[in-house]
């Protein structure tokens, strides 16, 4: 998950994943233009957070929260299909 330190959506994404007991790699892009460029190339988006679960690009926090609301996040976290 690519993040910045003061982004409220990044904090919310971390809290949601923490509440689920999920480990994740936090890749801060604060002040690192090369890392932010890499994130943008990989995600096709410039905003943070940018979240991947395994090889699947989820998107940002609102996308992650939508998966949770639809009851699909646990399956994706356990390696199941996203639907």
PyMOL Python script that loads the backbone (N, CA, C, O; Angstrom):
from pymol import cmd

cmd.read_pdbstr("""\
ATOM      1  N   UNK A   1       0.846  -1.156   0.000  1.00  0.00           N
ATOM      2  CA  UNK A   1       0.000   0.000   0.000  1.00  0.00           C
ATOM      3  C   UNK A   1       0.898   1.227   0.000  1.00  0.00           C
ATOM      4  O   UNK A   1       1.726   1.406   0.893  1.00  0.00           O
ATOM      5  N   UNK A   2       0.725   2.066  -1.009  1.00  0.00           N
ATOM      6  CA  UNK A   2       1.450   3.330  -1.089  1.00  0.00           C
ATOM      7  C   UNK A   2       0.653   4.378  -0.319  1.00  0.00           C
ATOM      8  O   UNK A   2      -0.555   4.512  -0.512  1.00  0.00           O
ATOM      9  N   UNK A   3       1.329   5.118   0.550  1.00  0.00           N
ATOM     10  CA  UNK A   3       0.657   6.079   1.421  1.00  0.00           C
ATOM     11  C   UNK A   3       1.478   7.351   1.578  1.00  0.00           C
ATOM     12  O   UNK A   3       2.628   7.433   1.146  1.00  0.00           O
ATOM     13  N   UNK A   4       0.855   8.333   2.206  1.00  0.00           N
ATOM     14  CA  UNK A   4       1.571   9.489   2.745  1.00  0.00           C
ATOM     15  C   UNK A   4       1.192   9.602   4.212  1.00  0.00           C
ATOM     16  O   UNK A   4       0.164   9.085   4.650  1.00  0.00           O
ATOM     17  N   UNK A   5       2.028  10.279   4.947  1.00  0.00           N
ATOM     18  CA  UNK A   5       1.886  10.323   6.403  1.00  0.00           C
ATOM     19  C   UNK A   5       0.596  10.987   6.889  1.00  0.00           C
ATOM     20  O   UNK A   5      -0.030  10.500   7.830  1.00  0.00           O
ATOM     21  N   UNK A   6       0.197  12.083   6.263  1.00  0.00           N
ATOM     22  CA  UNK A   6      -0.931  12.853   6.789  1.00  0.00           C
ATOM     23  C   UNK A   6      -2.230  12.688   6.007  1.00  0.00           C
ATOM     24  O   UNK A   6      -3.169  13.462   6.191  1.00  0.00           O
ATOM     25  N   UNK A   7      -2.288  11.705   5.154  1.00  0.00           N
ATOM     26  CA  UNK A   7      -3.483  11.452   4.347  1.00  0.00           C
ATOM     27  C   UNK A   7      -4.542  10.739   5.196  1.00  0.00           C
ATOM     28  O   UNK A   7      -4.299   9.634   5.681  1.00  0.00           O
ATOM     29  N   UNK A   8      -5.712  11.358   5.379  1.00  0.00           N
ATOM     30  CA  UNK A   8      -6.747  10.709   6.193  1.00  0.00           C
ATOM     31  C   UNK A   8      -7.261   9.406   5.587  1.00  0.00           C
ATOM     32  O   UNK A   8      -7.660   8.502   6.321  1.00  0.00           O
ATOM     33  N   UNK A   9      -7.257   9.299   4.268  1.00  0.00           N
ATOM     34  CA  UNK A   9      -7.691   8.062   3.627  1.00  0.00           C
ATOM     35  C   UNK A   9      -6.678   6.942   3.847  1.00  0.00           C
ATOM     36  O   UNK A   9      -7.047   5.774   3.971  1.00  0.00           O
ATOM     37  N   UNK A  10      -5.399   7.307   3.893  1.00  0.00           N
ATOM     38  CA  UNK A  10      -4.355   6.312   4.186  1.00  0.00           C
ATOM     39  C   UNK A  10      -4.523   5.779   5.604  1.00  0.00           C
ATOM     40  O   UNK A  10      -4.433   4.575   5.845  1.00  0.00           O
ATOM     41  N   UNK A  11      -4.767   6.687   6.526  1.00  0.00           N
ATOM     42  CA  UNK A  11      -4.981   6.298   7.923  1.00  0.00           C
ATOM     43  C   UNK A  11      -6.200   5.388   8.028  1.00  0.00           C
ATOM     44  O   UNK A  11      -6.163   4.378   8.732  1.00  0.00           O
ATOM     45  N   UNK A  12      -7.282   5.742   7.331  1.00  0.00           N
ATOM     46  CA  UNK A  12      -8.503   4.931   7.371  1.00  0.00           C
ATOM     47  C   UNK A  12      -8.264   3.544   6.780  1.00  0.00           C
ATOM     48  O   UNK A  12      -8.768   2.553   7.310  1.00  0.00           O
ATOM     49  N   UNK A  13      -7.507   3.461   5.697  1.00  0.00           N
ATOM     50  CA  UNK A  13      -7.215   2.157   5.085  1.00  0.00           C
ATOM     51  C   UNK A  13      -6.401   1.292   6.040  1.00  0.00           C
ATOM     52  O   UNK A  13      -6.671   0.100   6.191  1.00  0.00           O
ATOM     53  N   UNK A  14      -5.410   1.892   6.680  1.00  0.00           N
ATOM     54  CA  UNK A  14      -4.593   1.149   7.645  1.00  0.00           C
ATOM     55  C   UNK A  14      -5.444   0.666   8.810  1.00  0.00           C
ATOM     56  O   UNK A  14      -5.286  -0.465   9.268  1.00  0.00           O
ATOM     57  N   UNK A  15      -6.337   1.508   9.288  1.00  0.00           N
ATOM     58  CA  UNK A  15      -7.207   1.113  10.410  1.00  0.00           C
ATOM     59  C   UNK A  15      -8.115  -0.045  10.025  1.00  0.00           C
ATOM     60  O   UNK A  15      -8.317  -0.969  10.813  1.00  0.00           O
ATOM     61  N   UNK A  16      -8.664   0.000   8.817  1.00  0.00           N
ATOM     62  CA  UNK A  16      -9.544  -1.080   8.371  1.00  0.00           C
ATOM     63  C   UNK A  16      -8.767  -2.394   8.286  1.00  0.00           C
ATOM     64  O   UNK A  16      -9.240  -3.430   8.755  1.00  0.00           O
ATOM     65  N   UNK A  17      -7.586  -2.350   7.693  1.00  0.00           N
ATOM     66  CA  UNK A  17      -6.789  -3.569   7.577  1.00  0.00           C
ATOM     67  C   UNK A  17      -6.288  -4.043   8.939  1.00  0.00           C
ATOM     68  O   UNK A  17      -6.236  -5.245   9.197  1.00  0.00           O
ATOM     69  N   UNK A  18      -5.919  -3.098   9.813  1.00  0.00           N
ATOM     70  CA  UNK A  18      -5.508  -3.463  11.171  1.00  0.00           C
ATOM     71  C   UNK A  18      -6.647  -4.142  11.917  1.00  0.00           C
ATOM     72  O   UNK A  18      -6.432  -5.131  12.619  1.00  0.00           O
ATOM     73  N   UNK A  19      -7.866  -3.610  11.766  1.00  0.00           N
ATOM     74  CA  UNK A  19      -9.033  -4.184  12.446  1.00  0.00           C
ATOM     75  C   UNK A  19      -9.303  -5.618  11.969  1.00  0.00           C
ATOM     76  O   UNK A  19      -9.855  -6.432  12.710  1.00  0.00           O
ATOM     77  N   UNK A  20      -8.911  -5.914  10.735  1.00  0.00           N
ATOM     78  CA  UNK A  20      -9.087  -7.260  10.194  1.00  0.00           C
ATOM     79  C   UNK A  20      -7.903  -8.163  10.520  1.00  0.00           C
ATOM     80  O   UNK A  20      -7.909  -9.348  10.184  1.00  0.00           O
ATOM     81  N   UNK A  21      -6.886  -7.601  11.177  1.00  0.00           N
ATOM     82  CA  UNK A  21      -5.716  -8.384  11.536  1.00  0.00           C
ATOM     83  C   UNK A  21      -4.836  -8.737  10.347  1.00  0.00           C
ATOM     84  O   UNK A  21      -4.131  -9.746  10.365  1.00  0.00           O
ATOM     85  N   UNK A  22      -4.879  -7.911   9.325  1.00  0.00           N
ATOM     86  CA  UNK A  22      -4.142  -8.160   8.096  1.00  0.00           C
ATOM     87  C   UNK A  22      -2.790  -7.450   8.143  1.00  0.00           C
ATOM     88  O   UNK A  22      -2.710  -6.276   8.505  1.00  0.00           O
ATOM     89  N   UNK A  23      -1.744  -8.161   7.781  1.00  0.00           N
ATOM     90  CA  UNK A  23      -0.442  -7.503   7.667  1.00  0.00           C
ATOM     91  C   UNK A  23      -0.339  -6.901   6.270  1.00  0.00           C
ATOM     92  O   UNK A  23      -0.894  -7.436   5.310  1.00  0.00           O
ATOM     93  N   UNK A  24       0.368  -5.800   6.169  1.00  0.00           N
ATOM     94  CA  UNK A  24       0.530  -5.121   4.890  1.00  0.00           C
ATOM     95  C   UNK A  24       1.854  -4.380   4.887  1.00  0.00           C
ATOM     96  O   UNK A  24       2.419  -4.076   5.937  1.00  0.00           O
ATOM     97  N   UNK A  25       2.331  -4.099   3.700  1.00  0.00           N
ATOM     98  CA  UNK A  25       3.543  -3.303   3.543  1.00  0.00           C
ATOM     99  C   UNK A  25       3.128  -1.866   3.280  1.00  0.00           C
ATOM    100  O   UNK A  25       2.426  -1.581   2.310  1.00  0.00           O
ATOM    101  N   UNK A  26       3.563  -0.968   4.144  1.00  0.00           N
ATOM    102  CA  UNK A  26       3.283   0.460   4.003  1.00  0.00           C
ATOM    103  C   UNK A  26       4.471   1.090   3.284  1.00  0.00           C
ATOM    104  O   UNK A  26       5.590   1.084   3.798  1.00  0.00           O
ATOM    105  N   UNK A  27       4.223   1.631   2.097  1.00  0.00           N
ATOM    106  CA  UNK A  27       5.275   2.254   1.304  1.00  0.00           C
ATOM    107  C   UNK A  27       4.996   3.750   1.248  1.00  0.00           C
ATOM    108  O   UNK A  27       4.204   4.200   0.420  1.00  0.00           O
ATOM    109  N   UNK A  28       5.648   4.538   2.133  1.00  0.00           N
ATOM    110  CA  UNK A  28       5.395   5.981   2.148  1.00  0.00           C
ATOM    111  C   UNK A  28       6.048   6.669   0.943  1.00  0.00           C
ATOM    112  O   UNK A  28       7.214   6.427   0.633  1.00  0.00           O
ATOM    113  N   UNK A  29       5.283   7.521   0.279  1.00  0.00           N
ATOM    114  CA  UNK A  29       5.792   8.255  -0.875  1.00  0.00           C
ATOM    115  C   UNK A  29       6.020   9.728  -0.562  1.00  0.00           C
ATOM    116  O   UNK A  29       6.295  10.516  -1.467  1.00  0.00           O
ATOM    117  N   UNK A  30       5.909  10.110   0.709  1.00  0.00           N
ATOM    118  CA  UNK A  30       6.140  11.503   1.112  1.00  0.00           C
ATOM    119  C   UNK A  30       7.522  11.953   0.643  1.00  0.00           C
ATOM    120  O   UNK A  30       8.529  11.339   0.996  1.00  0.00           O
ATOM    121  N   UNK A  31       7.572  13.001  -0.137  1.00  0.00           N
ATOM    122  CA  UNK A  31       8.842  13.597  -0.525  1.00  0.00           C
ATOM    123  C   UNK A  31       9.729  12.732  -1.400  1.00  0.00           C
ATOM    124  O   UNK A  31      10.902  13.060  -1.578  1.00  0.00           O
ATOM    125  N   UNK A  32       9.226  11.658  -1.944  1.00  0.00           N
ATOM    126  CA  UNK A  32      10.029  10.781  -2.798  1.00  0.00           C
ATOM    127  C   UNK A  32       9.399  10.758  -4.188  1.00  0.00           C
ATOM    128  O   UNK A  32       8.520   9.947  -4.477  1.00  0.00           O
ATOM    129  N   UNK A  33       9.865  11.661  -5.035  1.00  0.00           N
ATOM    130  CA  UNK A  33       9.272  11.820  -6.363  1.00  0.00           C
ATOM    131  C   UNK A  33       9.392  10.547  -7.202  1.00  0.00           C
ATOM    132  O   UNK A  33       8.471  10.211  -7.947  1.00  0.00           O
ATOM    133  N   UNK A  34      10.506   9.843  -7.090  1.00  0.00           N
ATOM    134  CA  UNK A  34      10.689   8.617  -7.872  1.00  0.00           C
ATOM    135  C   UNK A  34       9.718   7.521  -7.442  1.00  0.00           C
ATOM    136  O   UNK A  34       9.156   6.816  -8.279  1.00  0.00           O
ATOM    137  N   UNK A  35       9.528   7.383  -6.139  1.00  0.00           N
ATOM    138  CA  UNK A  35       8.610   6.369  -5.628  1.00  0.00           C
ATOM    139  C   UNK A  35       7.168   6.712  -5.990  1.00  0.00           C
ATOM    140  O   UNK A  35       6.381   5.828  -6.330  1.00  0.00           O
ATOM    141  N   UNK A  36       6.824   7.994  -5.916  1.00  0.00           N
ATOM    142  CA  UNK A  36       5.475   8.418  -6.307  1.00  0.00           C
ATOM    143  C   UNK A  36       5.263   8.166  -7.799  1.00  0.00           C
ATOM    144  O   UNK A  36       4.178   7.759  -8.214  1.00  0.00           O
ATOM    145  N   UNK A  37       6.295   8.408  -8.601  1.00  0.00           N
ATOM    146  CA  UNK A  37       6.189   8.151 -10.043  1.00  0.00           C
ATOM    147  C   UNK A  37       5.964   6.666 -10.295  1.00  0.00           C
ATOM    148  O   UNK A  37       5.137   6.294 -11.127  1.00  0.00           O
ATOM    149  N   UNK A  38       6.695   5.823  -9.583  1.00  0.00           N
ATOM    150  CA  UNK A  38       6.517   4.375  -9.718  1.00  0.00           C
ATOM    151  C   UNK A  38       5.091   3.973  -9.354  1.00  0.00           C
ATOM    152  O   UNK A  38       4.467   3.175 -10.054  1.00  0.00           O
ATOM    153  N   UNK A  39       4.573   4.534  -8.246  1.00  0.00           N
ATOM    154  CA  UNK A  39       3.205   4.246  -7.816  1.00  0.00           C
ATOM    155  C   UNK A  39       2.217   4.634  -8.909  1.00  0.00           C
ATOM    156  O   UNK A  39       1.309   3.869  -9.235  1.00  0.00           O
ATOM    157  N   UNK A  40       2.399   5.827  -9.474  1.00  0.00           N
ATOM    158  CA  UNK A  40       1.495   6.320 -10.508  1.00  0.00           C
ATOM    159  C   UNK A  40       1.530   5.428 -11.735  1.00  0.00           C
ATOM    160  O   UNK A  40       0.490   5.149 -12.333  1.00  0.00           O
ATOM    161  N   UNK A  41       2.726   4.977 -12.117  1.00  0.00           N
ATOM    162  CA  UNK A  41       2.842   4.081 -13.267  1.00  0.00           C
ATOM    163  C   UNK A  41       2.166   2.738 -12.998  1.00  0.00           C
ATOM    164  O   UNK A  41       1.502   2.193 -13.880  1.00  0.00           O
ATOM    165  N   UNK A  42       2.327   2.208 -11.804  1.00  0.00           N
ATOM    166  CA  UNK A  42       1.734   0.914 -11.461  1.00  0.00           C
ATOM    167  C   UNK A  42       0.213   1.000 -11.333  1.00  0.00           C
ATOM    168  O   UNK A  42      -0.512   0.132 -11.819  1.00  0.00           O
ATOM    169  N   UNK A  43      -0.254   2.055 -10.674  1.00  0.00           N
ATOM    170  CA  UNK A  43      -1.681   2.168 -10.368  1.00  0.00           C
ATOM    171  C   UNK A  43      -2.474   2.891 -11.445  1.00  0.00           C
ATOM    172  O   UNK A  43      -3.679   2.682 -11.580  1.00  0.00           O
ATOM    173  N   UNK A  44      -1.800   3.740 -12.211  1.00  0.00           N
ATOM    174  CA  UNK A  44      -2.523   4.567 -13.171  1.00  0.00           C
ATOM    175  C   UNK A  44      -3.255   5.701 -12.489  1.00  0.00           C
ATOM    176  O   UNK A  44      -4.105   6.352 -13.096  1.00  0.00           O
ATOM    177  N   UNK A  45      -2.928   5.943 -11.220  1.00  0.00           N
ATOM    178  CA  UNK A  45      -3.556   7.007 -10.437  1.00  0.00           C
ATOM    179  C   UNK A  45      -2.488   7.691  -9.599  1.00  0.00           C
ATOM    180  O   UNK A  45      -1.481   7.084  -9.233  1.00  0.00           O
ATOM    181  N   UNK A  46      -2.725   8.975  -9.300  1.00  0.00           N
ATOM    182  CA  UNK A  46      -1.740   9.743  -8.547  1.00  0.00           C
ATOM    183  C   UNK A  46      -2.085   9.898  -7.075  1.00  0.00           C
ATOM    184  O   UNK A  46      -1.243  10.320  -6.283  1.00  0.00           O
ATOM    185  N   UNK A  47      -3.300   9.565  -6.706  1.00  0.00           N
ATOM    186  CA  UNK A  47      -3.734   9.776  -5.329  1.00  0.00           C
ATOM    187  C   UNK A  47      -3.304   8.624  -4.428  1.00  0.00           C
ATOM    188  O   UNK A  47      -3.043   7.514  -4.891  1.00  0.00           O
ATOM    189  N   UNK A  48      -3.239   8.913  -3.143  1.00  0.00           N
ATOM    190  CA  UNK A  48      -2.938   7.884  -2.145  1.00  0.00           C
ATOM    191  C   UNK A  48      -4.149   7.718  -1.252  1.00  0.00           C
ATOM    192  O   UNK A  48      -4.929   8.657  -1.090  1.00  0.00           O
ATOM    193  N   UNK A  49      -4.321   6.557  -0.677  1.00  0.00           N
ATOM    194  CA  UNK A  49      -3.486   5.376  -0.826  1.00  0.00           C
ATOM    195  C   UNK A  49      -3.773   4.663  -2.143  1.00  0.00           C
ATOM    196  O   UNK A  49      -4.836   4.821  -2.744  1.00  0.00           O
ATOM    197  N   UNK A  50      -2.812   3.891  -2.560  1.00  0.00           N
ATOM    198  CA  UNK A  50      -3.006   2.931  -3.656  1.00  0.00           C
ATOM    199  C   UNK A  50      -2.732   1.566  -3.054  1.00  0.00           C
ATOM    200  O   UNK A  50      -1.647   1.310  -2.531  1.00  0.00           O
ATOM    201  N   UNK A  51      -3.719   0.700  -3.133  1.00  0.00           N
ATOM    202  CA  UNK A  51      -3.706  -0.556  -2.392  1.00  0.00           C
ATOM    203  C   UNK A  51      -3.746  -1.746  -3.348  1.00  0.00           C
ATOM    204  O   UNK A  51      -4.532  -1.785  -4.294  1.00  0.00           O
ATOM    205  N   UNK A  52      -2.876  -2.708  -3.072  1.00  0.00           N
ATOM    206  CA  UNK A  52      -2.880  -3.990  -3.767  1.00  0.00           C
ATOM    207  C   UNK A  52      -3.117  -5.077  -2.737  1.00  0.00           C
ATOM    208  O   UNK A  52      -2.613  -5.005  -1.617  1.00  0.00           O
ATOM    209  N   UNK A  53      -3.874  -6.065  -3.114  1.00  0.00           N
ATOM    210  CA  UNK A  53      -4.005  -7.274  -2.307  1.00  0.00           C
ATOM    211  C   UNK A  53      -3.485  -8.389  -3.197  1.00  0.00           C
ATOM    212  O   UNK A  53      -4.111  -8.764  -4.188  1.00  0.00           O
ATOM    213  N   UNK A  54      -2.340  -8.901  -2.823  1.00  0.00           N
ATOM    214  CA  UNK A  54      -1.651  -9.836  -3.703  1.00  0.00           C
ATOM    215  C   UNK A  54      -1.278  -9.105  -4.976  1.00  0.00           C
ATOM    216  O   UNK A  54      -0.665  -8.038  -4.933  1.00  0.00           O
ATOM    217  N   UNK A  55      -1.643  -9.674  -6.095  1.00  0.00           N
ATOM    218  CA  UNK A  55      -1.351  -9.048  -7.388  1.00  0.00           C
ATOM    219  C   UNK A  55      -2.494  -8.163  -7.879  1.00  0.00           C
ATOM    220  O   UNK A  55      -2.382  -7.533  -8.931  1.00  0.00           O
ATOM    221  N   UNK A  56      -3.595  -8.112  -7.122  1.00  0.00           N
ATOM    222  CA  UNK A  56      -4.774  -7.340  -7.542  1.00  0.00           C
ATOM    223  C   UNK A  56      -4.721  -5.915  -7.027  1.00  0.00           C
ATOM    224  O   UNK A  56      -4.612  -5.685  -5.822  1.00  0.00           O
ATOM    225  N   UNK A  57      -4.797  -4.953  -7.949  1.00  0.00           N
ATOM    226  CA  UNK A  57      -4.877  -3.549  -7.562  1.00  0.00           C
ATOM    227  C   UNK A  57      -6.312  -3.244  -7.144  1.00  0.00           C
ATOM    228  O   UNK A  57      -7.239  -3.330  -7.949  1.00  0.00           O
ATOM    229  N   UNK A  58      -6.477  -2.890  -5.889  1.00  0.00           N
ATOM    230  CA  UNK A  58      -7.799  -2.597  -5.340  1.00  0.00           C
ATOM    231  C   UNK A  58      -8.207  -1.171  -5.657  1.00  0.00           C
ATOM    232  O   UNK A  58      -9.370  -0.912  -5.967  1.00  0.00           O
ATOM    233  N   UNK A  59      -7.262  -0.243  -5.581  1.00  0.00           N
ATOM    234  CA  UNK A  59      -7.539   1.176  -5.764  1.00  0.00           C
ATOM    235  C   UNK A  59      -7.223   1.917  -4.484  1.00  0.00           C
ATOM    236  O   UNK A  59      -6.217   1.645  -3.829  1.00  0.00           O
ATOM    237  N   UNK A  60      -8.083   2.854  -4.131  1.00  0.00           N
ATOM    238  CA  UNK A  60      -7.885   3.652  -2.933  1.00  0.00           C
ATOM    239  C   UNK A  60      -8.736   3.179  -1.769  1.00  0.00           C
ATOM    240  O   UNK A  60      -9.320   2.095  -1.804  1.00  0.00           O
ATOM    241  N   UNK A  61      -8.796   4.008  -0.738  1.00  0.00           N
ATOM    242  CA  UNK A  61      -9.551   3.635   0.452  1.00  0.00           C
ATOM    243  C   UNK A  61     -11.025   3.425   0.146  1.00  0.00           C
ATOM    244  O   UNK A  61     -11.623   2.468   0.639  1.00  0.00           O
ATOM    245  N   UNK A  62     -11.624   4.297  -0.658  1.00  0.00           N
ATOM    246  CA  UNK A  62     -13.059   4.147  -0.928  1.00  0.00           C
ATOM    247  C   UNK A  62     -13.351   2.822  -1.628  1.00  0.00           C
ATOM    248  O   UNK A  62     -14.397   2.212  -1.406  1.00  0.00           O
ATOM    249  N   UNK A  63     -12.427   2.385  -2.468  1.00  0.00           N
ATOM    250  CA  UNK A  63     -12.578   1.081  -3.128  1.00  0.00           C
ATOM    251  C   UNK A  63     -12.460  -0.054  -2.115  1.00  0.00           C
ATOM    252  O   UNK A  63     -13.222  -1.019  -2.155  1.00  0.00           O
ATOM    253  N   UNK A  64     -11.500   0.075  -1.212  1.00  0.00           N
ATOM    254  CA  UNK A  64     -11.315  -0.923  -0.158  1.00  0.00           C
ATOM    255  C   UNK A  64     -12.556  -0.994   0.736  1.00  0.00           C
ATOM    256  O   UNK A  64     -13.042  -2.080   1.052  1.00  0.00           O
ATOM    257  N   UNK A  65     -13.060   0.173   1.137  1.00  0.00           N
ATOM    258  CA  UNK A  65     -14.251   0.232   1.993  1.00  0.00           C
ATOM    259  C   UNK A  65     -15.484  -0.326   1.276  1.00  0.00           C
ATOM    260  O   UNK A  65     -16.334  -0.959   1.902  1.00  0.00           O
ATOM    261  N   UNK A  66     -15.581  -0.092  -0.026  1.00  0.00           N
ATOM    262  CA  UNK A  66     -16.713  -0.628  -0.796  1.00  0.00           C
ATOM    263  C   UNK A  66     -16.669  -2.154  -0.829  1.00  0.00           C
ATOM    264  O   UNK A  66     -17.703  -2.814  -0.722  1.00  0.00           O
ATOM    265  N   UNK A  67     -15.473  -2.708  -0.977  1.00  0.00           N
ATOM    266  CA  UNK A  67     -15.342  -4.173  -0.927  1.00  0.00           C
ATOM    267  C   UNK A  67     -15.794  -4.700   0.428  1.00  0.00           C
ATOM    268  O   UNK A  67     -16.481  -5.718   0.510  1.00  0.00           O
ATOM    269  N   UNK A  68     -15.407  -4.006   1.481  1.00  0.00           N
ATOM    270  CA  UNK A  68     -15.817  -4.410   2.834  1.00  0.00           C
ATOM    271  C   UNK A  68     -17.330  -4.327   2.982  1.00  0.00           C
ATOM    272  O   UNK A  68     -17.955  -5.246   3.513  1.00  0.00           O
ATOM    273  N   UNK A  69     -17.918  -3.237   2.518  1.00  0.00           N
ATOM    274  CA  UNK A  69     -19.361  -3.038   2.640  1.00  0.00           C
ATOM    275  C   UNK A  69     -20.148  -4.092   1.859  1.00  0.00           C
ATOM    276  O   UNK A  69     -21.222  -4.516   2.285  1.00  0.00           O
ATOM    277  N   UNK A  70     -19.607  -4.507   0.720  1.00  0.00           N
ATOM    278  CA  UNK A  70     -20.284  -5.520  -0.111  1.00  0.00           C
ATOM    279  C   UNK A  70     -19.997  -6.939   0.359  1.00  0.00           C
ATOM    280  O   UNK A  70     -20.509  -7.901  -0.215  1.00  0.00           O
ATOM    281  N   UNK A  71     -19.172  -7.074   1.412  1.00  0.00           N
ATOM    282  CA  UNK A  71     -18.874  -8.397   1.945  1.00  0.00           C
ATOM    283  C   UNK A  71     -17.859  -9.178   1.127  1.00  0.00           C
ATOM    284  O   UNK A  71     -17.783 -10.401   1.243  1.00  0.00           O
ATOM    285  N   UNK A  72     -17.078  -8.490   0.302  1.00  0.00           N
ATOM    286  CA  UNK A  72     -16.138  -9.160  -0.586  1.00  0.00           C
ATOM    287  C   UNK A  72     -14.682  -9.078  -0.120  1.00  0.00           C
ATOM    288  O   UNK A  72     -13.828  -9.804  -0.628  1.00  0.00           O
ATOM    289  N   UNK A  73     -14.401  -8.206   0.835  1.00  0.00           N
ATOM    290  CA  UNK A  73     -13.014  -7.981   1.226  1.00  0.00           C
ATOM    291  C   UNK A  73     -12.386  -9.208   1.868  1.00  0.00           C
ATOM    292  O   UNK A  73     -11.245  -9.547   1.555  1.00  0.00           O
ATOM    293  N   UNK A  74     -13.105  -9.878   2.756  1.00  0.00           N
ATOM    294  CA  UNK A  74     -12.531 -11.047   3.428  1.00  0.00           C
ATOM    295  C   UNK A  74     -12.133 -12.125   2.424  1.00  0.00           C
ATOM    296  O   UNK A  74     -11.079 -12.744   2.575  1.00  0.00           O
ATOM    297  N   UNK A  75     -12.949 -12.356   1.412  1.00  0.00           N
ATOM    298  CA  UNK A  75     -12.623 -13.339   0.397  1.00  0.00           C
ATOM    299  C   UNK A  75     -11.391 -12.958  -0.395  1.00  0.00           C
ATOM    300  O   UNK A  75     -10.565 -13.811  -0.717  1.00  0.00           O
ATOM    301  N   UNK A  76     -11.266 -11.690  -0.708  1.00  0.00           N
ATOM    302  CA  UNK A  76     -10.094 -11.222  -1.435  1.00  0.00           C
ATOM    303  C   UNK A  76      -8.842 -11.342  -0.577  1.00  0.00           C
ATOM    304  O   UNK A  76      -7.779 -11.720  -1.069  1.00  0.00           O
ATOM    305  N   UNK A  77      -8.972 -11.020   0.710  1.00  0.00           N
ATOM    306  CA  UNK A  77      -7.834 -11.115   1.617  1.00  0.00           C
ATOM    307  C   UNK A  77      -7.384 -12.557   1.798  1.00  0.00           C
ATOM    308  O   UNK A  77      -6.204 -12.824   2.025  1.00  0.00           O
ATOM    309  N   UNK A  78      -8.326 -13.480   1.697  1.00  0.00           N
ATOM    310  CA  UNK A  78      -7.973 -14.894   1.866  1.00  0.00           C
ATOM    311  C   UNK A  78      -7.592 -15.561   0.549  1.00  0.00           C
ATOM    312  O   UNK A  78      -7.378 -16.773   0.498  1.00  0.00           O
ATOM    313  N   UNK A  79      -7.507 -14.759  -0.520  1.00  0.00           N
ATOM    314  CA  UNK A  79      -7.080 -15.287  -1.805  1.00  0.00           C
ATOM    315  C   UNK A  79      -8.206 -15.705  -2.724  1.00  0.00           C
ATOM    316  O   UNK A  79      -7.964 -16.289  -3.780  1.00  0.00           O
ATOM    317  N   UNK A  80      -9.438 -15.410  -2.333  1.00  0.00           N
ATOM    318  CA  UNK A  80     -10.589 -15.778  -3.159  1.00  0.00           C
ATOM    319  C   UNK A  80     -10.859 -14.741  -4.242  1.00  0.00           C
ATOM    320  O   UNK A  80     -10.142 -13.745  -4.336  1.00  0.00           O
ATOM    321  N   UNK A  81     -11.876 -14.960  -5.055  1.00  0.00           N
ATOM    322  CA  UNK A  81     -12.221 -14.046  -6.123  1.00  0.00           C
ATOM    323  C   UNK A  81     -12.818 -12.741  -5.599  1.00  0.00           C
ATOM    324  O   UNK A  81     -13.412 -12.708  -4.522  1.00  0.00           O
ATOM    325  N   UNK A  82     -12.654 -11.675  -6.368  1.00  0.00           N
ATOM    326  CA  UNK A  82     -13.167 -10.361  -5.984  1.00  0.00           C
ATOM    327  C   UNK A  82     -14.625 -10.186  -6.364  1.00  0.00           C
ATOM    328  O   UNK A  82     -15.377  -9.587  -5.596  1.00  0.00           O
ATOM    329  N   UNK A  83     -15.050 -10.672  -7.494  1.00  0.00           N
ATOM    330  CA  UNK A  83     -16.413 -10.552  -8.048  1.00  0.00           C
ATOM    331  C   UNK A  83     -16.844  -9.133  -8.235  1.00  0.00           C
ATOM    332  O   UNK A  83     -17.960  -8.881  -8.690  1.00  0.00           O
TER     333      UNK A  83
END
""", "prot")
cmd.dss("prot")
cmd.show_as("cartoon", "prot")
cmd.util.cbc("prot")
cmd.orient("prot")
